[in-house]
Amino acid sequence: MLATLLSATLVGLDGRRIRVEVDVAPGLPGFTIVGLADAALREARERVRGAIRNAGFKHPARRITVNLAPADLPKGGSSVDLAIAVGILLGSEQFSAGAGRTALIGELSLGSEVRPVPGLLPMLGALAAHGVRRALVPAASLDEAALVPGIQAVGCATLGDAVAVLRRRRGPGPMVPARVELDGDAGGGGSEAADPATDDGDAVADGLDAVPDLAEVRGQREARRALEVALAGGHALLLLGPPGSGKTLLARTIPRLLPPLGDAEALAATIVASVSAERPVRGLVRRPPFRAPHHTASYAAIVGGGPGLMPGEVTRADHGVLFLDELPEFARDVLEALRQPLEEGRIAIARAARTAVLPARFQLVAAMNPCRCGNTGTPQPCECPPNGPERYVGRISGPLRDRIDLWVGMPRLPATALISGPEPETSATVAARIAAARRLQLERPQQALNGRVAGRALRAACRLSPEARRRAIALAEMERLSGRGTDRLLRVARTIADLADADAVEAPHLEEAARWRAPAARPHLALAV
């Protein structure tokens, strides 16, 4: 007997509807899965066999053929386990389902438990787009399923629970659509406004309890100012200084400085979190992601790829910050791969079987030593060979340097400044200024941060007076800036003006922006700031 059910799979960040056709026919016992299934999906045969037996049903000793349509779409993962098992039970006439069009998504254990799967959010979204209004999902994933409007998610903890739900005939009452918590607590059903500090779960889950406050970064006034400008406008920032000068500590304060994501950005970040499956999705992700991969990370880990075109760190940092510590230590191909997303906000991945374009609208924050020994610019003598510092900095190519808006030097501070210096501002104080500057930018016609504005929109936003225009031209020519570099000079100046609540960009704003732009061509100048 033939049974046909609906399920879904992932292709990159996109969900795709899958039609699961199960044919239980007389003949020699066998279990075949066709339809471009990967290794994890082919292994569903053993999981399904054990789950059916341990749920109290009988695995039929017949020829079982499972076809996953469309046949030309590569499929992977374990999201169709539940649909295959239910299809076998229907095809062997061990139960009959009630009326209604119901999709099934979930992985099965040998003990018949229904386990969560990555990417449930985009998969349910794809099903809803095709008119599916009811889906059986793992009981542990009901919070995530509730984020998809227009589809009723029914949780099941075991295969037996799923069969019990399908046996019932749906009554004439109206279907209750799933809710979307856009303004409430990301943990689920609350109606209170999201707390900027703990908006998408408790502080422990987000790691905010371990995030240092900006007040812990003593001294380094210029670096603190550069970080504030960079976060206010979404600009790329590089911190250059010897070991122990506070580069990493300063970068680690970023999660406390960024305002919560808006509705559209939160939904995009939640989809990435769902596919990445690093932790359960309990609601919309309001906290901007902060990713800090190790410099030994591979190309695929940073850019993305693999058999399922999984998102890499540049996509997981979408609408957030990608922090690269020890920047020159990353592989050259990894650094050069950052050029496209820094400019376009997306990354194109091409493999032999398929291609995908993944979002990568991240803000780059990087840190590096001035040389391999780290002593350049300090009282201690440099231990590198001749031209060692230049070769070390040269590992960052000119095109990549040109895409970094702010270069700031962080010299090693004396003990007096660290122990008895003035108390610096806290994260809450600086975060308020950053949020205010971002609101000004999003209220303009382009509705984007300054770091993403270009062309006529950028010139219109700057509102340069004749004097400011002449000064901008003089600074660009003096620093020999490229066309991209000139645009980035104006973007940073516009952000500095926003922090000062100025309507137009004036000469002082341009001067400050140029001071941080100059070391892009001569990196060791940053240590002289």
C-alpha positions in Angstrom: 0.0 0.0 0.0 1.2 3.5 -0.8 1.2 6.3 1.8 2.1 9.9 0.9 3.0 12.5 3.6 4.6 16.0 3.8 7.8 16.9 5.5 10.6 19.4 4.9 14.4 19.7 4.6 17.0 22.4 4.6 19.0 23.9 1.7 21.4 26.5 3.2 19.1 28.7 5.3 16.0 27.9 3.3 13.4 25.3 4.1 12.1 23.1 1.2 8.9 21.1 1.2 9.4 17.4 0.7 6.8 14.8 -0.3 7.5 11.5 1.4 6.1 8.6 -0.6 6.2 5.2 1.2 5.4 2.0 -0.7 5.0 -1.1 1.4 4.7 -4.0 -1.1 4.9 -7.8 -1.0 8.3 -9.3 -1.8 11.6 -9.9 -0.2 12.1 -7.8 2.9 14.1 -4.7 2.2 14.2 -0.9 2.9 15.3 1.5 0.2 15.4 5.3 0.3 15.7 7.1 -3.0 15.7 10.8 -3.9 19.3 12.1 -3.4 19.5 11.3 0.3 22.8 12.0 2.1 24.4 9.6 4.6 22.4 10.9 7.6 19.2 10.4 5.8 20.0 7.0 4.5 20.7 5.9 8.1 17.1 6.7 8.9 16.4 3.1 8.0 17.9 1.8 11.2 16.4 4.6 13.3 13.0 4.1 11.9 13.1 0.3 12.3 14.1 0.6 15.9 11.6 3.3 16.7 8.7 1.4 15.2 9.5 -1.8 17.1 10.1 0.0 20.5 6.9 2.1 20.1 4.9 -1.1 20.2 4.2 -1.5 16.5 5.4 -4.1 14.0 8.0 -3.4 11.4 6.6 -5.1 8.3 8.7 -7.9 6.7 8.0 -6.5 3.2 9.7 -4.5 0.5 9.7 -0.9 1.6 10.6 1.9 -0.8 10.7 5.5 0.3 10.8 8.2 -2.4 11.7 11.8 -1.4 10.3 14.2 -4.0 11.4 16.3 -5.8 13.9 13.7 -6.8 16.5 16.2 -8.1 16.8 18.1 -4.8 19.7 16.9 -2.6 18.3 16.2 0.9 20.0 15.7 4.1 19.6 15.5 7.9 17.1 13.6 9.9 14.0 15.8 9.6 12.0 13.2 7.6 12.4 10.4 10.1 9.0 10.9 11.6 7.3 11.1 8.2 9.0 7.9 7.0 8.0 5.9 10.2 4.4 7.1 10.0 4.3 6.3 6.3 5.4 2.7 7.0 2.7 2.3 9.6 0.0 3.7 7.2 1.3 1.6 4.3 1.2 -1.5 6.4 -2.3 -0.6 7.6 -1.4 -0.6 11.3 -3.6 2.5 11.7 -5.6 4.9 9.6 -5.2 8.7 9.8 -8.0 11.2 10.2 -8.8 13.9 7.8 -6.6 16.9 7.3 -3.3 17.8 5.6 -0.6 17.5 8.2 3.2 17.7 7.8 5.6 15.8 10.0 9.1 17.0 11.0 11.3 15.3 13.6 14.2 12.9 14.2 13.5 9.5 15.8 15.6 7.8 18.4 15.8 4.0 18.6 13.5 4.3 21.6 10.9 6.1 19.5 11.4 9.5 21.0 10.9 12.5 18.6 14.0 14.7 18.8 14.4 18.3 17.7 16.1 19.0 14.3 18.0 22.1 13.1 16.2 24.6 11.0 12.7 23.9 12.1 11.8 27.6 11.8 12.6 28.0 8.0 11.2 24.5 7.3 7.8 25.4 8.8 7.9 28.7 7.0 8.3 26.8 3.7 5.4 24.5 4.5 3.2 27.5 5.4 4.1 29.1 2.1 2.7 26.0 0.3 -0.6 26.1 2.2 0.1 23.6 4.9 -1.7 24.7 8.1 -0.9 21.9 10.5 2.4 20.2 11.5 3.6 17.6 14.0 6.9 18.7 15.5 9.1 17.6 18.4 7.5 18.6 21.7 10.8 20.2 22.7 10.6 22.6 19.7 7.1 24.0 20.3 8.5 27.4 21.3 10.4 27.7 18.0 7.4 26.4 16.0 5.2 29.1 17.6 7.2 31.8 15.8 5.7 30.8 12.4 2.4 32.5 11.7 -0.5 30.7 10.1 0.5 27.1 10.9 -0.7 25.1 13.9 2.2 23.2 15.5 1.3 20.1 17.5 4.0 18.7 19.7 4.7 15.0 20.0 7.3 13.4 22.4 7.2 9.9 20.9 6.2 8.1 17.7 3.2 6.8 19.6 2.1 10.4 20.4 2.3 11.3 16.7 0.1 8.3 15.8 -2.4 9.2 18.4 -2.7 12.7 17.1 -3.1 11.5 13.5 -5.8 9.0 14.4 -8.1 11.7 15.7 -10.4 13.3 13.2 -10.2 17.1 13.4 -13.3 18.8 14.5 -15.1 21.6 12.8 -13.8 24.2 15.2 -11.5 27.0 13.9 -7.7 26.3 13.9 -5.8 28.5 16.3 -2.8 30.0 14.4 0.6 30.1 16.0 1.6 33.3 17.5 4.7 35.5 16.8 6.2 37.2 19.9 7.8 40.3 18.3 7.6 42.6 21.3 7.4 40.3 24.2 10.0 38.2 26.1 11.9 36.0 23.7 11.3 33.1 26.1 7.7 32.6 24.9 4.3 33.9 25.9 5.0 37.0 28.0 3.7 40.4 26.9 6.2 42.7 28.6 8.7 44.7 26.5 12.0 43.1 25.9 14.8 44.2 28.3 17.8 45.4 26.2 20.1 43.5 28.5 18.3 40.2 28.7 15.9 40.3 25.7 16.2 36.9 24.2 16.5 34.8 27.3 18.2 35.1 30.7 21.6 36.7 31.0 23.3 33.4 31.8 22.0 31.8 28.6 23.2 34.7 26.6 26.5 34.9 28.3 26.0 38.5 29.3 26.9 37.7 32.9 30.5 37.0 31.6 30.7 40.1 29.3 32.9 42.8 30.9 31.7 46.3 31.4 33.3 49.1 29.5 34.3 50.6 32.8 36.8 47.8 33.2 38.8 49.2 30.3 40.9 51.9 32.0 42.8 54.4 30.0 42.8 53.9 26.2 40.6 57.0 25.7 41.1 57.0 21.9 40.3 53.3 21.5 37.1 53.6 23.6 36.0 56.6 21.4 36.8 54.6 18.2 34.8 51.7 19.4 31.8 54.0 20.2 32.0 55.5 16.7 32.3 52.1 15.0 29.4 50.6 16.8 27.2 53.7 16.3 27.6 53.5 12.5 28.3 49.8 11.9 31.9 50.5 10.7 34.7 48.0 10.5 37.3 48.6 13.2 40.9 47.3 13.8 42.7 47.6 17.1 46.4 47.6 16.8 48.7 47.4 19.8 51.2 45.3 21.7 50.1 42.3 23.9 48.4 43.3 27.2 47.2 46.7 26.0 43.5 45.8 26.3 42.5 45.0 22.7 40.6 41.8 23.4 39.1 43.2 26.7 37.8 46.2 24.8 36.2 44.0 22.1 34.6 41.7 24.6 32.6 44.6 26.0 30.7 44.9 22.7 27.6 42.8 23.5 26.7 45.2 26.3 26.9 48.2 24.0 24.7 47.1 21.1 21.0 47.9 21.1 18.4 45.1 20.6 17.6 44.0 17.1 14.4 45.2 15.3 11.7 42.9 14.3 13.0 42.1 10.8 16.6 41.7 12.0 15.6 39.6 14.9 13.7 37.2 12.7 16.7 36.9 10.4 19.0 36.2 13.3 16.5 33.6 14.7 16.5 31.7 11.4 20.3 31.6 11.4 20.2 30.4 15.1 17.6 27.8 14.2 19.7 26.3 11.4 23.0 26.5 13.4 21.3 24.6 16.2 23.9 25.7 18.8 21.2 26.0 21.4 17.4 25.6 21.5 15.4 28.5 20.1 12.9 29.8 22.7 11.9 32.9 20.9 13.1 35.7 18.6 16.8 36.5 19.1 16.9 40.1 20.1 20.5 40.2 21.2 22.8 41.0 18.2 25.2 38.0 17.7 28.8 38.3 18.7 31.0 35.7 17.1 34.7 35.3 18.0 36.2 32.3 16.1 39.7 31.2 16.8 42.4 32.0 14.2 42.9 28.3 13.4 39.3 28.1 12.1 39.0 26.6 8.6 37.8 28.3 5.5 34.5 26.4 5.6 34.0 27.3 9.3 34.3 31.0 8.6 32.7 31.3 5.2 30.3 28.3 5.3 29.8 25.2 3.2 29.9 21.5 3.6 27.4 19.0 2.2 24.4 20.9 3.5 25.8 24.4 2.8 25.7 25.2 6.5 26.3 28.8 7.5 29.7 29.8 8.6 30.8 32.4 11.1 30.2 35.3 8.7 26.5 34.3 8.4 26.1 33.5 12.1 27.3 37.0 12.8 24.6 38.5 10.5 23.2 41.7 12.0 25.9 41.5 14.7 29.7 41.6 15.2 32.4 39.3 13.9 35.5 39.7 16.1 38.8 38.3 14.7 41.5 38.3 17.3 45.1 38.0 16.0 44.0 39.0 12.5 47.2 38.2 10.6 47.2 34.7 12.0 44.1 33.7 10.0 44.7 31.9 6.8 45.1 34.1 3.8 42.2 32.6 1.9 40.0 33.1 4.9 40.9 36.8 5.1 40.4 37.4 1.4 37.0 35.7 1.6 35.9 38.6 3.9 36.1 41.1 1.1 32.8 40.3 -0.6 30.6 40.2 2.6 32.2 43.4 3.9 31.2 45.2 0.7 27.9 43.5 -0.2 26.6 42.0 3.0 26.3 38.5 1.6 28.5 35.5 0.8 28.1 33.3 -2.3 29.0 29.7 -1.9 29.4 27.5 -4.9 29.9 23.7 -4.7 29.8 21.0 -7.3 26.2 20.0 -6.6 24.6 23.3 -5.5 25.1 26.9 -4.8 23.8 29.2 -2.2 23.9 32.9 -1.3 23.9 33.4 2.5 23.4 36.7 4.4 26.6 38.2 6.0 25.7 41.7 7.1 28.2 41.6 10.0 30.4 44.3 11.4 34.0 43.4 11.5 36.0 44.2 14.6 39.6 42.9 14.5 42.7 43.0 16.8 46.3 42.4 16.0 49.8 42.9 17.4 52.2 45.3 15.5 54.6 42.4 14.8 55.1 38.8 15.6 56.9 39.5 18.9 54.6 42.3 19.7 57.3 44.8 20.9 57.1 47.3 18.0 56.1 50.7 19.4 57.0 49.7 23.0 60.2 50.5 25.1 61.2 46.9 24.7 63.4 46.1 21.6 61.7 44.3 18.7 62.9 40.7 18.4 61.7 40.3 14.8 64.1 40.0 11.9 64.7 43.0 9.7 61.4 44.1 8.0 59.6 41.7 10.2 56.9 44.1 11.3 56.2 45.2 7.7 55.9 41.6 6.6 53.6 40.7 9.5 51.3 43.6 8.8 51.5 42.8 5.1 49.7 39.6 5.7 46.6 41.8 5.5 46.2 42.6 1.9 45.7 46.2 0.7 42.1 45.6 -0.5 41.1 44.2 2.9 42.8 47.1 4.7 40.9 49.5 2.4 37.6 48.0 3.7 38.4 48.7 7.4 37.1 52.1 8.3 38.8 52.8 11.6 42.4 52.0 12.6 43.2 52.8 16.2 46.4 52.3 18.1 46.4 51.0 21.7 49.8 51.6 23.3 50.9 49.8 26.4 49.8 52.0 29.4 51.8 52.7 32.5 50.7 51.2 35.8 49.7 54.7 37.1 47.0 55.0 34.4 45.7 51.5 35.2 45.6 51.8 39.0 45.0 55.4 39.8 43.5 56.8 36.7 40.1 58.4 36.4 37.0 56.2 36.4 35.9 55.6 32.8 32.3 55.6 31.6 30.2 52.5 32.0 28.7 50.4 29.2 25.2 51.7 30.0 26.3 55.3 29.4 28.0 54.6 26.1 25.3 52.3 24.9 22.7 55.0 25.3 24.7 57.3 23.0 25.1 54.5 20.5 21.4 53.7 20.4 20.5 57.4 20.0 23.0 57.8 17.0 21.5 54.6 15.4 18.0 55.9 15.7 19.0 59.1 13.8 20.5 57.0 11.0 17.4 54.7 10.7 15.1 57.7 10.6 16.7 58.9 7.3 15.3 58.0 3.9 17.9 55.2 3.4 16.9 53.5 6.7 20.3 52.0 7.2 23.4 52.5 9.3 26.0 54.8 7.9 28.4 51.8 7.4 26.0 50.5 4.7 25.2 53.9 2.9 27.0 54.8 -0.3 26.7 57.0 -3.4 24.2 59.8 -3.6 22.4 58.7 -0.4 25.7 59.1 1.5 26.4 62.6 0.0 22.8 63.6 0.8 23.1 62.4 4.4 26.4 64.3 4.9 25.0 67.7 3.8 28.5 69.0 3.2 28.8 72.8 3.2 31.3 74.2 0.5 33.9 74.6 3.2 33.4 71.0 4.5 33.5 69.7 0.9 36.8 71.4 0.2 38.2 70.0 3.4 37.0 66.5 2.6 38.7 66.7 -0.8 42.0 67.9 0.8 42.0 65.1 3.3 41.3 62.5 0.7 44.1 63.8 -1.5 46.5 64.1 1.4 46.0 60.6 2.5 45.8 59.3 -1.1 42.5 57.6 -0.4 40.9 55.4 -3.0 37.3 56.0 -4.1 36.2 53.4 -1.5 38.4 55.0 1.1 36.9 58.4 0.4 33.4 57.0 0.8 34.4 55.4 4.1 35.9 58.6 5.3 32.5 60.3 4.7 30.6 57.5 6.4 32.7 57.7 9.6 32.4 61.5 9.6 28.6 61.2 9.3 28.6 58.9 12.3 30.7 61.3 14.3 28.3 64.0 13.5 25.4 61.8 14.6 27.0 61.2 17.9 27.3 65.0 18.3 23.7 65.4 17.2 24.8 67.6 14.3 22.6 67.9 11.2 25.5 68.3 8.8 29.1 67.0 8.6 31.6 69.7 9.4 35.3 70.0 9.2 36.0 68.8 12.8 34.1 65.6 12.0 36.1 65.0 8.9 39.4 65.7 10.7 38.6 63.1 13.4 37.5 60.5 10.7 40.7 61.1 8.7 42.9 60.6 11.8 41.6 57.0 12.1 41.5 56.4 8.4 45.2 57.3 7.7 46.8 54.2 9.3 45.0 51.9 6.8 47.8 52.8 4.4 50.6 53.0 7.0 49.5 50.7 9.9 52.3 51.6 12.3 51.1 55.2 12.4 48.3 53.9 14.6 50.6 53.4 17.5 51.5 57.1 17.4 48.0 58.1 18.2 
